[in-house]
């Protein structure tokens, strides 16, 4: 018998467009009519969320992007995700998974 597990995922919101300029991301939220400039980890994380990802997937991808020069902690990734959620340029949702034994 399987057990259900809820997996939290993140993705870019639908009403945003972004462009990378000189290592920084300029994000336009069409519906809210706002512009946001992201640099560093925030920009990289936002760009990786063109498809839905979990915190652990983002942590691995971010480490790859940095060629493993720095140890990336999931707590740091969660902090950035919280900030991106607050300004409305990403969204989170839960996906139900079945764990079979």
C-alpha distances in whole Angstrom, upper triangle without the diagonal:
4,7,10,13,17,19,23,25,29,31,35,36,37,40,41,43,44,47,47,51,52,49,48,46,48,45,46,44,46,45,46,49,48,49,47,48,45,46,44,41,41,42,40,36,37,38,35,33,34,31,28,27,25,28,26,27,31,31,31,33,36,36,37,39,41,41,39,43,41,38,36,34,31,33,36,34,32,36,37,34,35,39,38,36,39,41,39,39,35,32,29,25,22,19,16,13,10,9,6,7
4,7,10,13,15,19,21,25,27,31,32,33,37,38,40,41,43,44,47,48,45,44,42,44,41,43,41,42,41,42,45,45,45,43,44,42,42,41,37,37,38,36,33,34,35,31,29,31,27,24,23,22,24,23,24,27,28,28,30,32,33,33,36,38,38,36,39,38,35,33,31,28,29,32,30,29,32,33,31,32,35,34,32,35,37,35,35,31,28,25,22,18,16,12,10,6,5,4,6
4,7,10,13,16,19,23,25,29,30,32,35,36,38,39,42,42,46,47,43,42,40,42,39,41,38,40,39,40,43,42,43,41,42,39,40,39,35,34,36,34,31,32,33,30,28,29,26,23,22,20,21,21,22,25,26,26,28,30,31,32,34,36,36,35,38,36,33,30,28,25,27,30,28,26,29,31,28,29,32,32,29,32,35,33,33,29,26,22,19,16,14,10,8,6,5,6,8
4,7,10,13,16,19,22,26,26,28,31,32,35,36,38,39,43,44,41,39,37,39,36,37,35,37,35,36,39,39,39,37,39,36,37,36,32,32,33,31,28,29,30,27,25,26,23,20,19,17,19,19,20,23,24,24,26,28,29,30,32,34,35,33,36,34,31,29,27,23,25,27,25,23,27,28,25,25,29,28,26,29,31,29,29,25,22,19,16,12,10,7,6,5,6,9,11
4,6,10,13,16,19,23,24,26,29,30,32,33,36,36,39,41,37,36,34,36,33,34,32,34,33,34,37,36,36,34,35,33,34,32,29,28,30,28,25,25,27,24,22,24,21,17,16,14,15,15,17,19,20,21,23,25,26,27,29,31,32,30,33,31,28,25,23,19,21,24,21,19,23,24,21,22,26,25,23,26,28,26,26,23,20,16,13,10,8,6,5,6,7,10,13
4,7,10,13,16,20,21,23,26,26,29,30,32,33,37,38,35,33,31,32,30,31,29,31,30,30,33,32,33,31,32,30,31,30,26,25,27,26,22,22,24,21,19,21,18,14,14,11,13,14,15,17,19,20,21,23,25,26,28,29,31,29,32,30,27,24,22,18,19,21,19,17,20,21,18,19,22,21,19,22,25,23,23,19,16,12,10,6,6,5,6,9,10,14,16
4,6,10,13,17,18,21,24,24,26,27,29,30,33,34,31,30,28,29,27,28,26,29,28,28,31,30,30,28,29,26,28,26,23,22,23,22,18,19,21,18,16,18,15,11,10,8,10,11,12,14,15,17,18,19,21,22,24,26,27,26,28,26,24,20,19,15,16,19,16,14,18,18,15,16,20,19,17,20,22,21,20,16,14,10,8,5,5,6,7,10,11,15,18
4,7,11,14,15,18,21,21,23,24,26,27,30,32,28,27,25,26,23,25,23,25,25,25,28,26,27,24,26,23,24,23,20,19,20,19,16,16,18,16,13,16,14,10,8,6,8,10,11,12,14,16,17,18,20,22,22,24,26,25,27,25,22,19,17,13,14,16,13,11,15,15,12,13,16,15,13,16,19,17,17,13,10,7,6,4,6,9,10,14,15,19,22
4,7,11,12,15,18,18,20,20,23,24,27,29,25,24,22,23,20,22,20,23,22,23,25,24,24,22,23,21,22,21,18,17,18,17,13,13,15,12,10,12,10,6,5,5,7,10,10,10,13,14,14,16,18,19,20,22,24,23,26,24,22,18,17,14,15,16,13,11,15,14,11,13,15,14,12,16,17,15,14,10,8,6,6,6,7,10,12,16,17,21,23
4,7,9,12,15,14,16,17,19,20,24,25,22,21,18,19,17,18,17,19,19,20,22,20,20,18,19,17,19,18,15,13,14,14,10,10,12,10,7,9,8,5,5,6,8,11,10,9,13,15,14,14,18,19,18,21,23,23,25,23,21,18,17,14,15,15,12,11,13,12,8,11,13,10,9,13,14,12,11,7,6,4,7,9,10,14,16,19,21,24,27
4,6,9,12,11,13,13,16,18,21,23,21,19,16,17,14,15,14,16,17,17,19,18,18,17,18,16,18,18,15,13,13,13,10,8,10,8,5,6,6,5,7,9,11,14,12,11,14,16,14,15,18,19,18,21,23,23,26,24,23,20,19,17,18,17,14,13,15,13,10,12,14,10,10,14,14,11,9,6,6,7,9,11,12,16,18,22,23,27,30
4,6,9,7,9,10,13,15,19,21,19,17,13,14,11,12,10,13,14,14,16,15,15,13,15,14,16,17,15,12,12,12,10,7,8,9,5,6,8,8,10,13,14,17,15,13,16,18,16,16,20,20,19,21,24,25,26,25,25,21,21,19,20,19,15,15,16,13,11,13,13,9,9,13,12,9,6,4,6,9,11,15,16,20,21,25,27,31,34
4,6,6,9,11,15,17,20,23,21,19,15,15,11,11,9,10,10,12,14,13,14,14,16,15,18,20,18,15,14,16,13,10,12,13,9,9,11,10,13,15,17,20,18,16,20,22,20,20,24,24,22,25,28,28,30,28,28,24,24,22,22,21,18,17,18,15,13,14,14,10,9,12,11,7,6,5,6,9,11,15,17,20,23,26,29,32,35
4,6,8,11,15,18,21,24,23,20,17,16,12,11,9,9,9,12,13,14,15,15,18,18,21,22,21,18,17,18,16,13,13,14,11,10,11,12,15,18,20,23,21,19,23,24,22,22,26,26,24,27,30,31,32,31,31,27,28,25,26,25,21,21,22,19,16,18,17,14,13,15,14,10,9,8,9,12,14,17,18,22,24,28,30,33,37
4,7,10,14,17,20,23,22,19,16,14,10,8,6,5,6,9,10,11,12,13,16,17,20,22,21,18,17,19,17,14,14,16,14,12,14,15,18,21,22,25,23,21,25,27,24,24,28,28,26,28,31,32,34,32,32,29,29,27,27,26,23,22,23,20,18,18,18,14,14,15,13,10,8,10,11,15,17,20,22,25,28,31,34,37,40
4,7,10,13,16,19,19,16,12,10,7,6,4,6,8,9,10,10,10,10,13,13,17,19,18,15,13,15,15,11,11,14,12,11,14,15,17,20,21,24,22,19,23,24,22,21,25,25,23,25,28,29,31,29,30,26,27,25,25,23,21,21,21,18,16,17,16,12,13,14,12,9,7,9,11,15,17,21,22,26,28,32,34,37,41
4,7,10,13,17,16,14,10,8,6,5,7,8,11,12,11,11,10,11,12,13,16,18,18,15,13,14,14,11,10,13,12,10,14,16,18,21,22,25,22,20,23,24,21,21,24,24,21,24,27,29,29,29,30,26,27,26,27,24,22,22,22,19,17,19,18,14,15,17,14,12,9,11,14,18,20,24,25,28,30,34,36,39,42
4,7,10,13,12,10,6,6,4,6,9,11,14,14,13,12,9,9,10,10,12,15,15,13,10,12,12,9,8,12,12,10,14,16,18,21,21,24,21,18,21,22,19,18,22,22,19,21,24,26,26,26,27,24,25,24,25,23,20,21,21,17,17,19,17,13,16,17,14,13,10,12,15,19,21,25,26,30,31,35,36,40,42
4,6,10,10,8,6,5,7,9,12,14,17,17,16,14,11,11,10,10,12,14,15,13,10,12,14,11,9,13,14,13,16,19,20,23,23,25,23,20,22,23,20,19,22,21,18,20,23,25,25,25,27,25,26,26,27,24,21,23,23,19,19,21,19,16,19,20,17,17,13,15,19,22,25,28,29,32,34,37,39,42,45
4,7,6,6,4,6,9,12,15,17,20,20,19,16,13,12,10,9,10,12,13,12,8,10,13,11,9,13,14,14,17,20,20,23,23,24,22,19,21,21,18,17,20,19,15,17,20,22,22,22,24,22,25,24,25,22,20,22,22,18,19,21,19,17,20,21,18,19,15,17,20,23,26,29,30,33,34,38,39,42,45
4,6,5,6,7,11,13,17,19,22,22,20,17,14,13,10,10,10,12,15,14,11,12,16,14,13,16,18,18,21,24,24,26,26,27,25,22,23,24,21,19,22,21,17,18,21,24,23,24,26,24,26,27,27,24,22,25,24,20,21,24,21,19,22,23,20,21,18,20,23,26,29,32,33,37,38,41,43,46,48
4,6,8,10,14,17,20,22,26,25,23,20,16,15,12,11,10,11,14,14,11,13,16,16,14,17,20,20,23,25,25,27,26,27,26,22,23,24,21,19,21,20,16,17,19,22,21,22,24,23,26,26,27,24,22,25,24,21,22,25,22,20,24,25,22,23,20,22,26,28,31,34,35,39,39,43,44,47,49
4,7,10,13,16,19,22,25,24,23,20,16,14,11,9,7,8,11,11,8,9,13,13,12,14,17,17,21,23,22,24,23,24,22,19,19,20,17,15,17,17,13,13,16,19,18,18,21,19,22,23,24,20,19,22,21,17,19,22,19,18,21,23,20,21,18,20,23,25,29,31,32,36,36,40,40,43,45
4,7,10,13,16,19,22,21,19,16,13,10,7,6,5,7,10,9,6,9,12,11,11,14,16,16,20,21,21,23,22,23,22,18,19,21,18,15,18,18,15,15,19,20,20,19,21,20,22,22,22,19,18,20,19,15,17,19,16,15,18,19,17,18,15,17,21,23,26,29,31,34,35,39,40,43,45
4,6,10,13,15,18,18,16,14,10,8,6,5,6,9,10,9,5,8,10,9,8,12,13,14,17,19,19,21,20,22,21,17,19,21,18,16,19,19,16,17,20,22,22,21,23,20,22,22,22,19,17,19,18,14,15,18,15,13,16,17,14,15,12,14,18,20,24,27,28,32,33,37,38,41,44
4,7,10,12,16,15,13,10,7,6,5,6,9,12,14,11,9,12,13,11,11,15,15,15,18,20,21,23,23,25,23,20,22,24,21,19,22,23,19,21,24,26,26,25,26,24,25,24,25,22,20,21,20,16,17,18,16,13,16,17,13,14,11,14,18,21,24,27,29,33,34,38,40,43,46
4,6,9,12,11,10,8,6,5,6,8,11,14,14,11,9,12,13,9,10,14,13,13,16,18,19,21,21,24,22,19,22,23,21,19,23,23,20,22,25,27,27,26,27,24,25,24,24,21,19,20,19,15,15,16,14,11,13,14,11,11,8,11,14,18,21,25,26,30,32,36,37,41,43
4,6,9,9,7,6,5,7,9,11,15,18,18,15,13,16,16,12,13,16,15,15,18,19,21,23,24,27,25,22,25,27,24,23,26,27,24,26,29,30,31,30,30,27,28,27,27,24,22,22,21,18,17,18,16,13,15,15,11,11,9,12,15,19,22,25,27,31,33,37,39,42,45
4,6,6,6,5,6,8,11,13,17,19,19,16,15,17,17,13,14,17,15,15,18,18,20,23,23,26,25,22,25,27,25,24,27,28,25,27,31,32,32,31,31,28,28,26,26,24,22,22,21,18,17,17,15,12,13,13,10,8,7,10,13,17,19,23,25,29,31,35,37,41,44
4,6,5,7,9,11,14,16,20,23,23,19,18,20,20,16,17,20,18,16,19,20,23,25,26,29,28,25,28,30,27,27,31,31,28,30,34,35,36,34,35,32,32,30,30,28,25,25,25,22,20,21,19,16,16,16,13,11,10,13,15,19,21,25,27,30,33,37,39,42,45
4,6,8,11,13,17,19,22,25,25,21,20,23,21,18,19,21,19,18,20,21,23,25,26,30,28,26,29,31,29,28,32,33,30,33,36,37,38,36,36,33,33,30,30,29,26,25,25,22,20,20,19,16,15,15,13,10,11,13,14,18,20,24,26,29,32,36,38,42,45
4,6,9,11,15,17,21,24,23,20,19,22,21,17,19,22,19,19,22,22,24,26,26,30,29,26,29,31,29,28,32,33,30,32,35,36,37,35,35,32,31,29,29,27,25,24,23,20,19,18,17,14,14,13,10,9,10,13,14,18,21,24,27,30,33,37,39,43,46
4,7,10,14,16,20,23,24,20,19,22,22,18,20,23,21,20,23,24,26,28,28,31,30,27,30,32,30,29,32,33,30,32,35,37,37,35,36,33,33,31,30,28,26,26,25,22,21,21,18,16,16,15,12,11,12,15,17,21,24,27,30,33,36,40,42,45,48
4,7,10,13,17,20,20,17,16,19,19,16,18,21,19,19,22,23,24,26,26,29,28,25,27,30,28,26,30,31,28,29,33,34,34,32,33,30,30,28,27,25,23,23,22,19,18,18,15,13,14,13,10,10,10,14,16,20,23,27,29,33,35,39,41,45,48
4,7,10,13,17,18,14,13,17,17,14,15,19,18,18,21,22,24,25,25,28,27,24,26,28,25,24,27,28,25,26,30,31,31,30,30,27,28,27,26,24,22,22,21,18,18,18,15,13,15,14,10,11,10,14,17,20,24,27,30,33,36,39,41,45,47
4,6,10,13,14,11,10,14,14,11,13,17,16,17,20,21,21,23,22,25,24,21,23,25,23,21,24,25,22,23,27,28,27,26,27,24,24,24,23,20,19,19,17,14,15,15,12,10,13,12,9,10,9,12,16,19,22,26,28,32,34,38,39,43,45
4,7,10,12,9,8,12,13,11,13,16,16,17,20,21,22,23,22,25,24,20,21,24,21,19,22,23,20,20,24,25,25,23,25,22,23,23,22,19,18,19,17,14,15,16,13,11,14,14,11,13,11,14,18,21,24,27,30,33,35,39,40,43,46
4,7,8,6,5,9,10,9,10,13,14,15,18,19,19,20,19,21,20,17,18,20,18,15,18,19,16,17,21,22,21,20,21,18,19,19,19,16,14,16,14,11,12,14,11,10,13,14,11,13,11,13,16,19,23,26,27,31,32,36,37,40,43
4,6,6,5,8,10,10,11,14,15,17,20,21,20,21,19,21,20,16,17,19,17,14,16,17,14,14,18,19,18,17,19,16,18,19,19,15,14,16,15,11,14,16,13,12,16,17,15,17,14,16,19,21,25,27,29,33,34,37,38,41,43
4,6,6,6,9,10,11,13,15,17,19,20,19,19,17,19,18,14,14,16,14,11,13,14,11,11,15,15,14,13,15,13,15,16,16,13,12,15,14,11,13,16,14,13,17,18,17,18,16,17,20,21,25,27,28,32,32,36,36,39,41
4,6,5,6,8,10,10,12,15,17,17,15,16,13,15,14,11,11,13,11,8,11,13,10,10,14,14,14,12,13,10,12,12,13,9,8,11,11,8,10,13,12,11,14,16,16,17,15,14,17,18,21,23,25,28,29,32,32,35,37
4,6,5,6,9,10,11,14,16,16,15,15,13,16,15,11,12,15,13,10,14,15,13,13,17,17,17,16,16,13,14,14,14,11,9,11,10,6,8,11,9,8,11,13,12,13,11,11,14,16,19,22,24,27,28,31,32,35,38
4,6,5,6,9,10,12,15,16,15,17,15,17,16,12,14,16,13,11,14,15,12,13,17,18,18,17,18,15,17,16,17,14,12,14,14,10,11,14,12,10,13,15,13,14,11,12,15,17,21,23,25,28,29,33,33,37,39
4,5,5,6,9,11,13,14,13,15,13,15,13,10,11,12,9,7,11,11,8,10,13,15,15,14,15,13,15,15,16,13,11,14,14,10,11,15,14,12,15,17,16,16,13,13,16,17,20,22,23,27,27,31,31,34,36
4,5,5,7,10,11,11,10,11,10,12,11,7,9,11,9,7,11,12,10,12,15,15,17,15,15,12,13,12,13,11,8,10,11,8,8,12,11,9,12,15,14,14,11,10,13,14,17,19,20,23,24,27,28,31,33
4,5,5,8,10,11,11,13,12,15,13,10,12,14,12,11,15,15,13,15,18,19,20,19,19,16,17,15,16,14,11,12,13,9,9,12,11,8,10,13,12,11,8,8,11,13,16,18,20,23,24,28,29,33,35
4,5,6,9,11,11,14,14,16,13,11,13,14,11,10,14,14,11,14,17,18,20,19,20,17,18,17,19,17,13,15,16,13,12,16,15,12,14,17,15,15,11,10,13,15,18,20,21,25,25,29,30,33,36
4,6,7,9,8,11,11,13,10,7,10,11,8,8,12,12,10,13,15,17,19,18,18,15,16,15,17,16,12,14,16,13,12,15,16,13,15,18,17,16,13,11,13,14,16,18,18,22,22,26,26,30,32
4,5,6,7,9,11,13,10,8,12,13,11,11,15,15,14,17,19,20,22,21,20,17,18,16,17,16,12,13,15,13,10,14,14,11,12,16,15,13,10,8,10,11,13,15,16,19,20,24,25,28,31
4,7,9,12,14,16,13,12,15,16,13,14,17,17,15,19,21,22,24,23,23,20,21,19,21,20,16,17,19,16,14,17,17,14,15,18,17,15,11,10,11,13,15,17,17,20,21,25,27,30,33
4,6,10,13,14,11,11,15,15,12,14,17,17,16,20,21,22,25,24,23,20,21,18,21,20,16,17,19,17,15,18,19,15,16,19,19,16,14,11,11,12,13,14,14,17,18,21,23,26,29
4,7,10,12,10,10,13,14,13,14,17,17,17,20,22,22,25,24,23,19,19,16,18,18,15,15,17,16,13,16,17,14,14,18,18,16,13,10,10,9,9,11,10,14,15,18,20,23,26
4,7,8,6,6,10,11,10,12,14,15,15,18,19,19,22,21,19,16,16,13,15,16,12,12,15,14,11,14,16,14,14,18,19,17,15,11,11,10,10,11,11,14,14,18,19,22,25
4,5,5,6,9,10,11,12,14,15,16,18,20,19,22,20,18,14,14,10,13,14,10,10,14,13,11,13,16,14,14,18,19,18,16,13,12,9,10,10,10,13,13,16,17,20,23
4,5,5,6,9,10,10,12,14,15,16,18,17,19,17,15,11,10,6,9,10,7,7,10,11,9,11,14,13,13,17,18,18,16,13,13,11,12,12,13,16,16,19,19,22,24
4,5,5,6,9,10,11,13,14,16,17,15,18,16,13,10,9,7,10,11,9,10,13,13,12,15,17,17,17,20,22,21,20,17,16,14,15,14,15,16,16,18,18,21,22
4,5,5,6,9,10,11,12,14,15,14,18,16,14,12,12,10,13,13,10,12,15,14,13,16,18,17,17,21,22,21,19,16,16,14,15,15,14,17,16,19,18,21,23
4,5,5,6,8,10,10,12,14,13,16,14,13,10,10,8,11,11,8,10,12,11,10,14,15,14,15,18,19,18,16,13,14,13,15,16,16,19,19,22,22,25,27
4,6,5,6,9,10,11,12,11,13,11,9,6,7,6,9,9,7,9,12,11,11,15,16,16,17,20,21,21,19,16,17,16,18,18,19,21,20,23,23,26,27
4,6,5,6,9,10,10,9,12,11,10,8,10,9,13,13,10,13,16,15,15,18,20,19,20,23,24,24,21,19,20,18,20,20,20,22,21,23,22,25,26
4,5,5,6,9,10,10,13,12,12,10,12,12,15,14,11,14,16,15,14,18,19,17,19,22,23,22,19,17,19,18,20,20,20,23,22,24,24,27,29
4,5,5,6,9,9,11,10,10,7,10,10,13,11,9,13,14,12,13,16,17,16,18,21,21,21,18,17,19,18,21,22,22,25,24,27,27,30,31
4,5,5,6,5,8,7,7,6,9,11,14,12,11,14,16,15,16,19,20,19,21,24,24,25,22,20,22,21,23,24,24,27,26,28,27,30,31
4,5,5,6,9,10,10,10,13,14,17,16,14,17,19,18,18,22,22,21,23,26,26,26,23,21,23,23,25,25,25,27,26,29,28,30,32
4,5,8,9,10,12,11,14,15,18,16,14,17,19,16,17,21,21,19,22,25,24,24,21,20,22,22,25,26,26,29,28,31,30,33,35
4,5,6,7,9,9,13,15,17,15,14,18,18,16,18,21,21,20,23,25,25,26,23,22,24,24,27,28,28,31,30,33,32,35,36
4,5,8,10,11,15,17,19,17,17,20,21,20,21,25,25,24,26,29,29,29,26,25,27,27,29,30,30,32,31,33,32,35,36
4,5,7,8,12,14,17,15,15,19,20,19,20,24,24,24,26,28,29,29,27,25,27,26,28,29,29,31,30,32,31,33,34
4,7,9,13,16,18,16,16,20,20,19,21,24,24,24,27,29,29,30,28,27,29,28,31,31,32,34,33,35,34,37,37
4,6,9,13,14,12,13,17,17,16,19,21,21,22,24,26,27,28,26,25,27,26,29,29,30,32,31,34,32,35,36
4,6,10,12,10,12,15,15,16,18,20,21,21,24,25,26,27,26,24,25,24,27,27,28,30,29,31,30,32,33
4,7,9,7,8,11,12,12,14,16,17,18,20,22,23,24,22,20,22,21,23,23,24,26,26,28,27,30,31
4,5,5,7,9,10,11,13,15,16,17,19,20,22,23,22,20,21,19,21,22,23,25,24,27,26,29,30
4,5,5,6,9,10,10,12,14,15,16,18,20,21,20,17,18,16,18,18,19,21,21,23,23,26,27
4,5,5,6,9,10,11,13,14,15,17,19,20,20,17,18,16,18,19,21,23,23,25,25,28,29
4,5,5,6,9,10,11,13,14,16,17,19,18,16,18,17,19,20,22,25,25,28,28,31,32
4,5,5,6,9,10,11,12,14,16,16,15,13,15,14,16,18,19,22,22,26,25,29,31
4,5,5,6,9,10,10,12,14,15,15,13,13,12,14,15,18,20,21,24,24,28,30
4,5,5,7,9,10,11,13,14,15,13,14,14,17,18,21,23,25,28,28,32,33
4,5,5,6,9,10,11,12,12,11,13,13,16,18,21,24,25,29,29,33,34
4,5,5,6,9,10,10,10,8,9,9,13,15,17,21,22,25,26,30,32
4,6,5,6,9,10,11,9,10,10,13,15,18,21,23,27,28,31,33
4,5,5,7,9,9,9,11,12,16,19,22,25,27,30,31,35,37
4,5,5,6,6,6,8,10,14,17,20,23,25,29,30,34,36
4,6,5,6,5,6,8,11,15,18,21,23,27,28,32,35
4,5,8,9,9,11,14,18,21,24,27,30,32,35,38
4,6,8,10,13,16,20,23,26,29,32,34,38,40
4,6,7,10,14,17,20,24,26,30,32,35,38
4,7,10,14,17,20,23,26,29,31,35,38
4,7,10,14,16,20,22,26,27,31,34
4,7,11,13,17,19,23,25,29,31
4,7,10,13,16,20,21,25,28
4,7,10,13,17,19,22,25
4,7,9,13,15,19,22
4,6,10,13,16,19
4,7,10,13,16
4,6,10,13
4,6,10
4,7
4
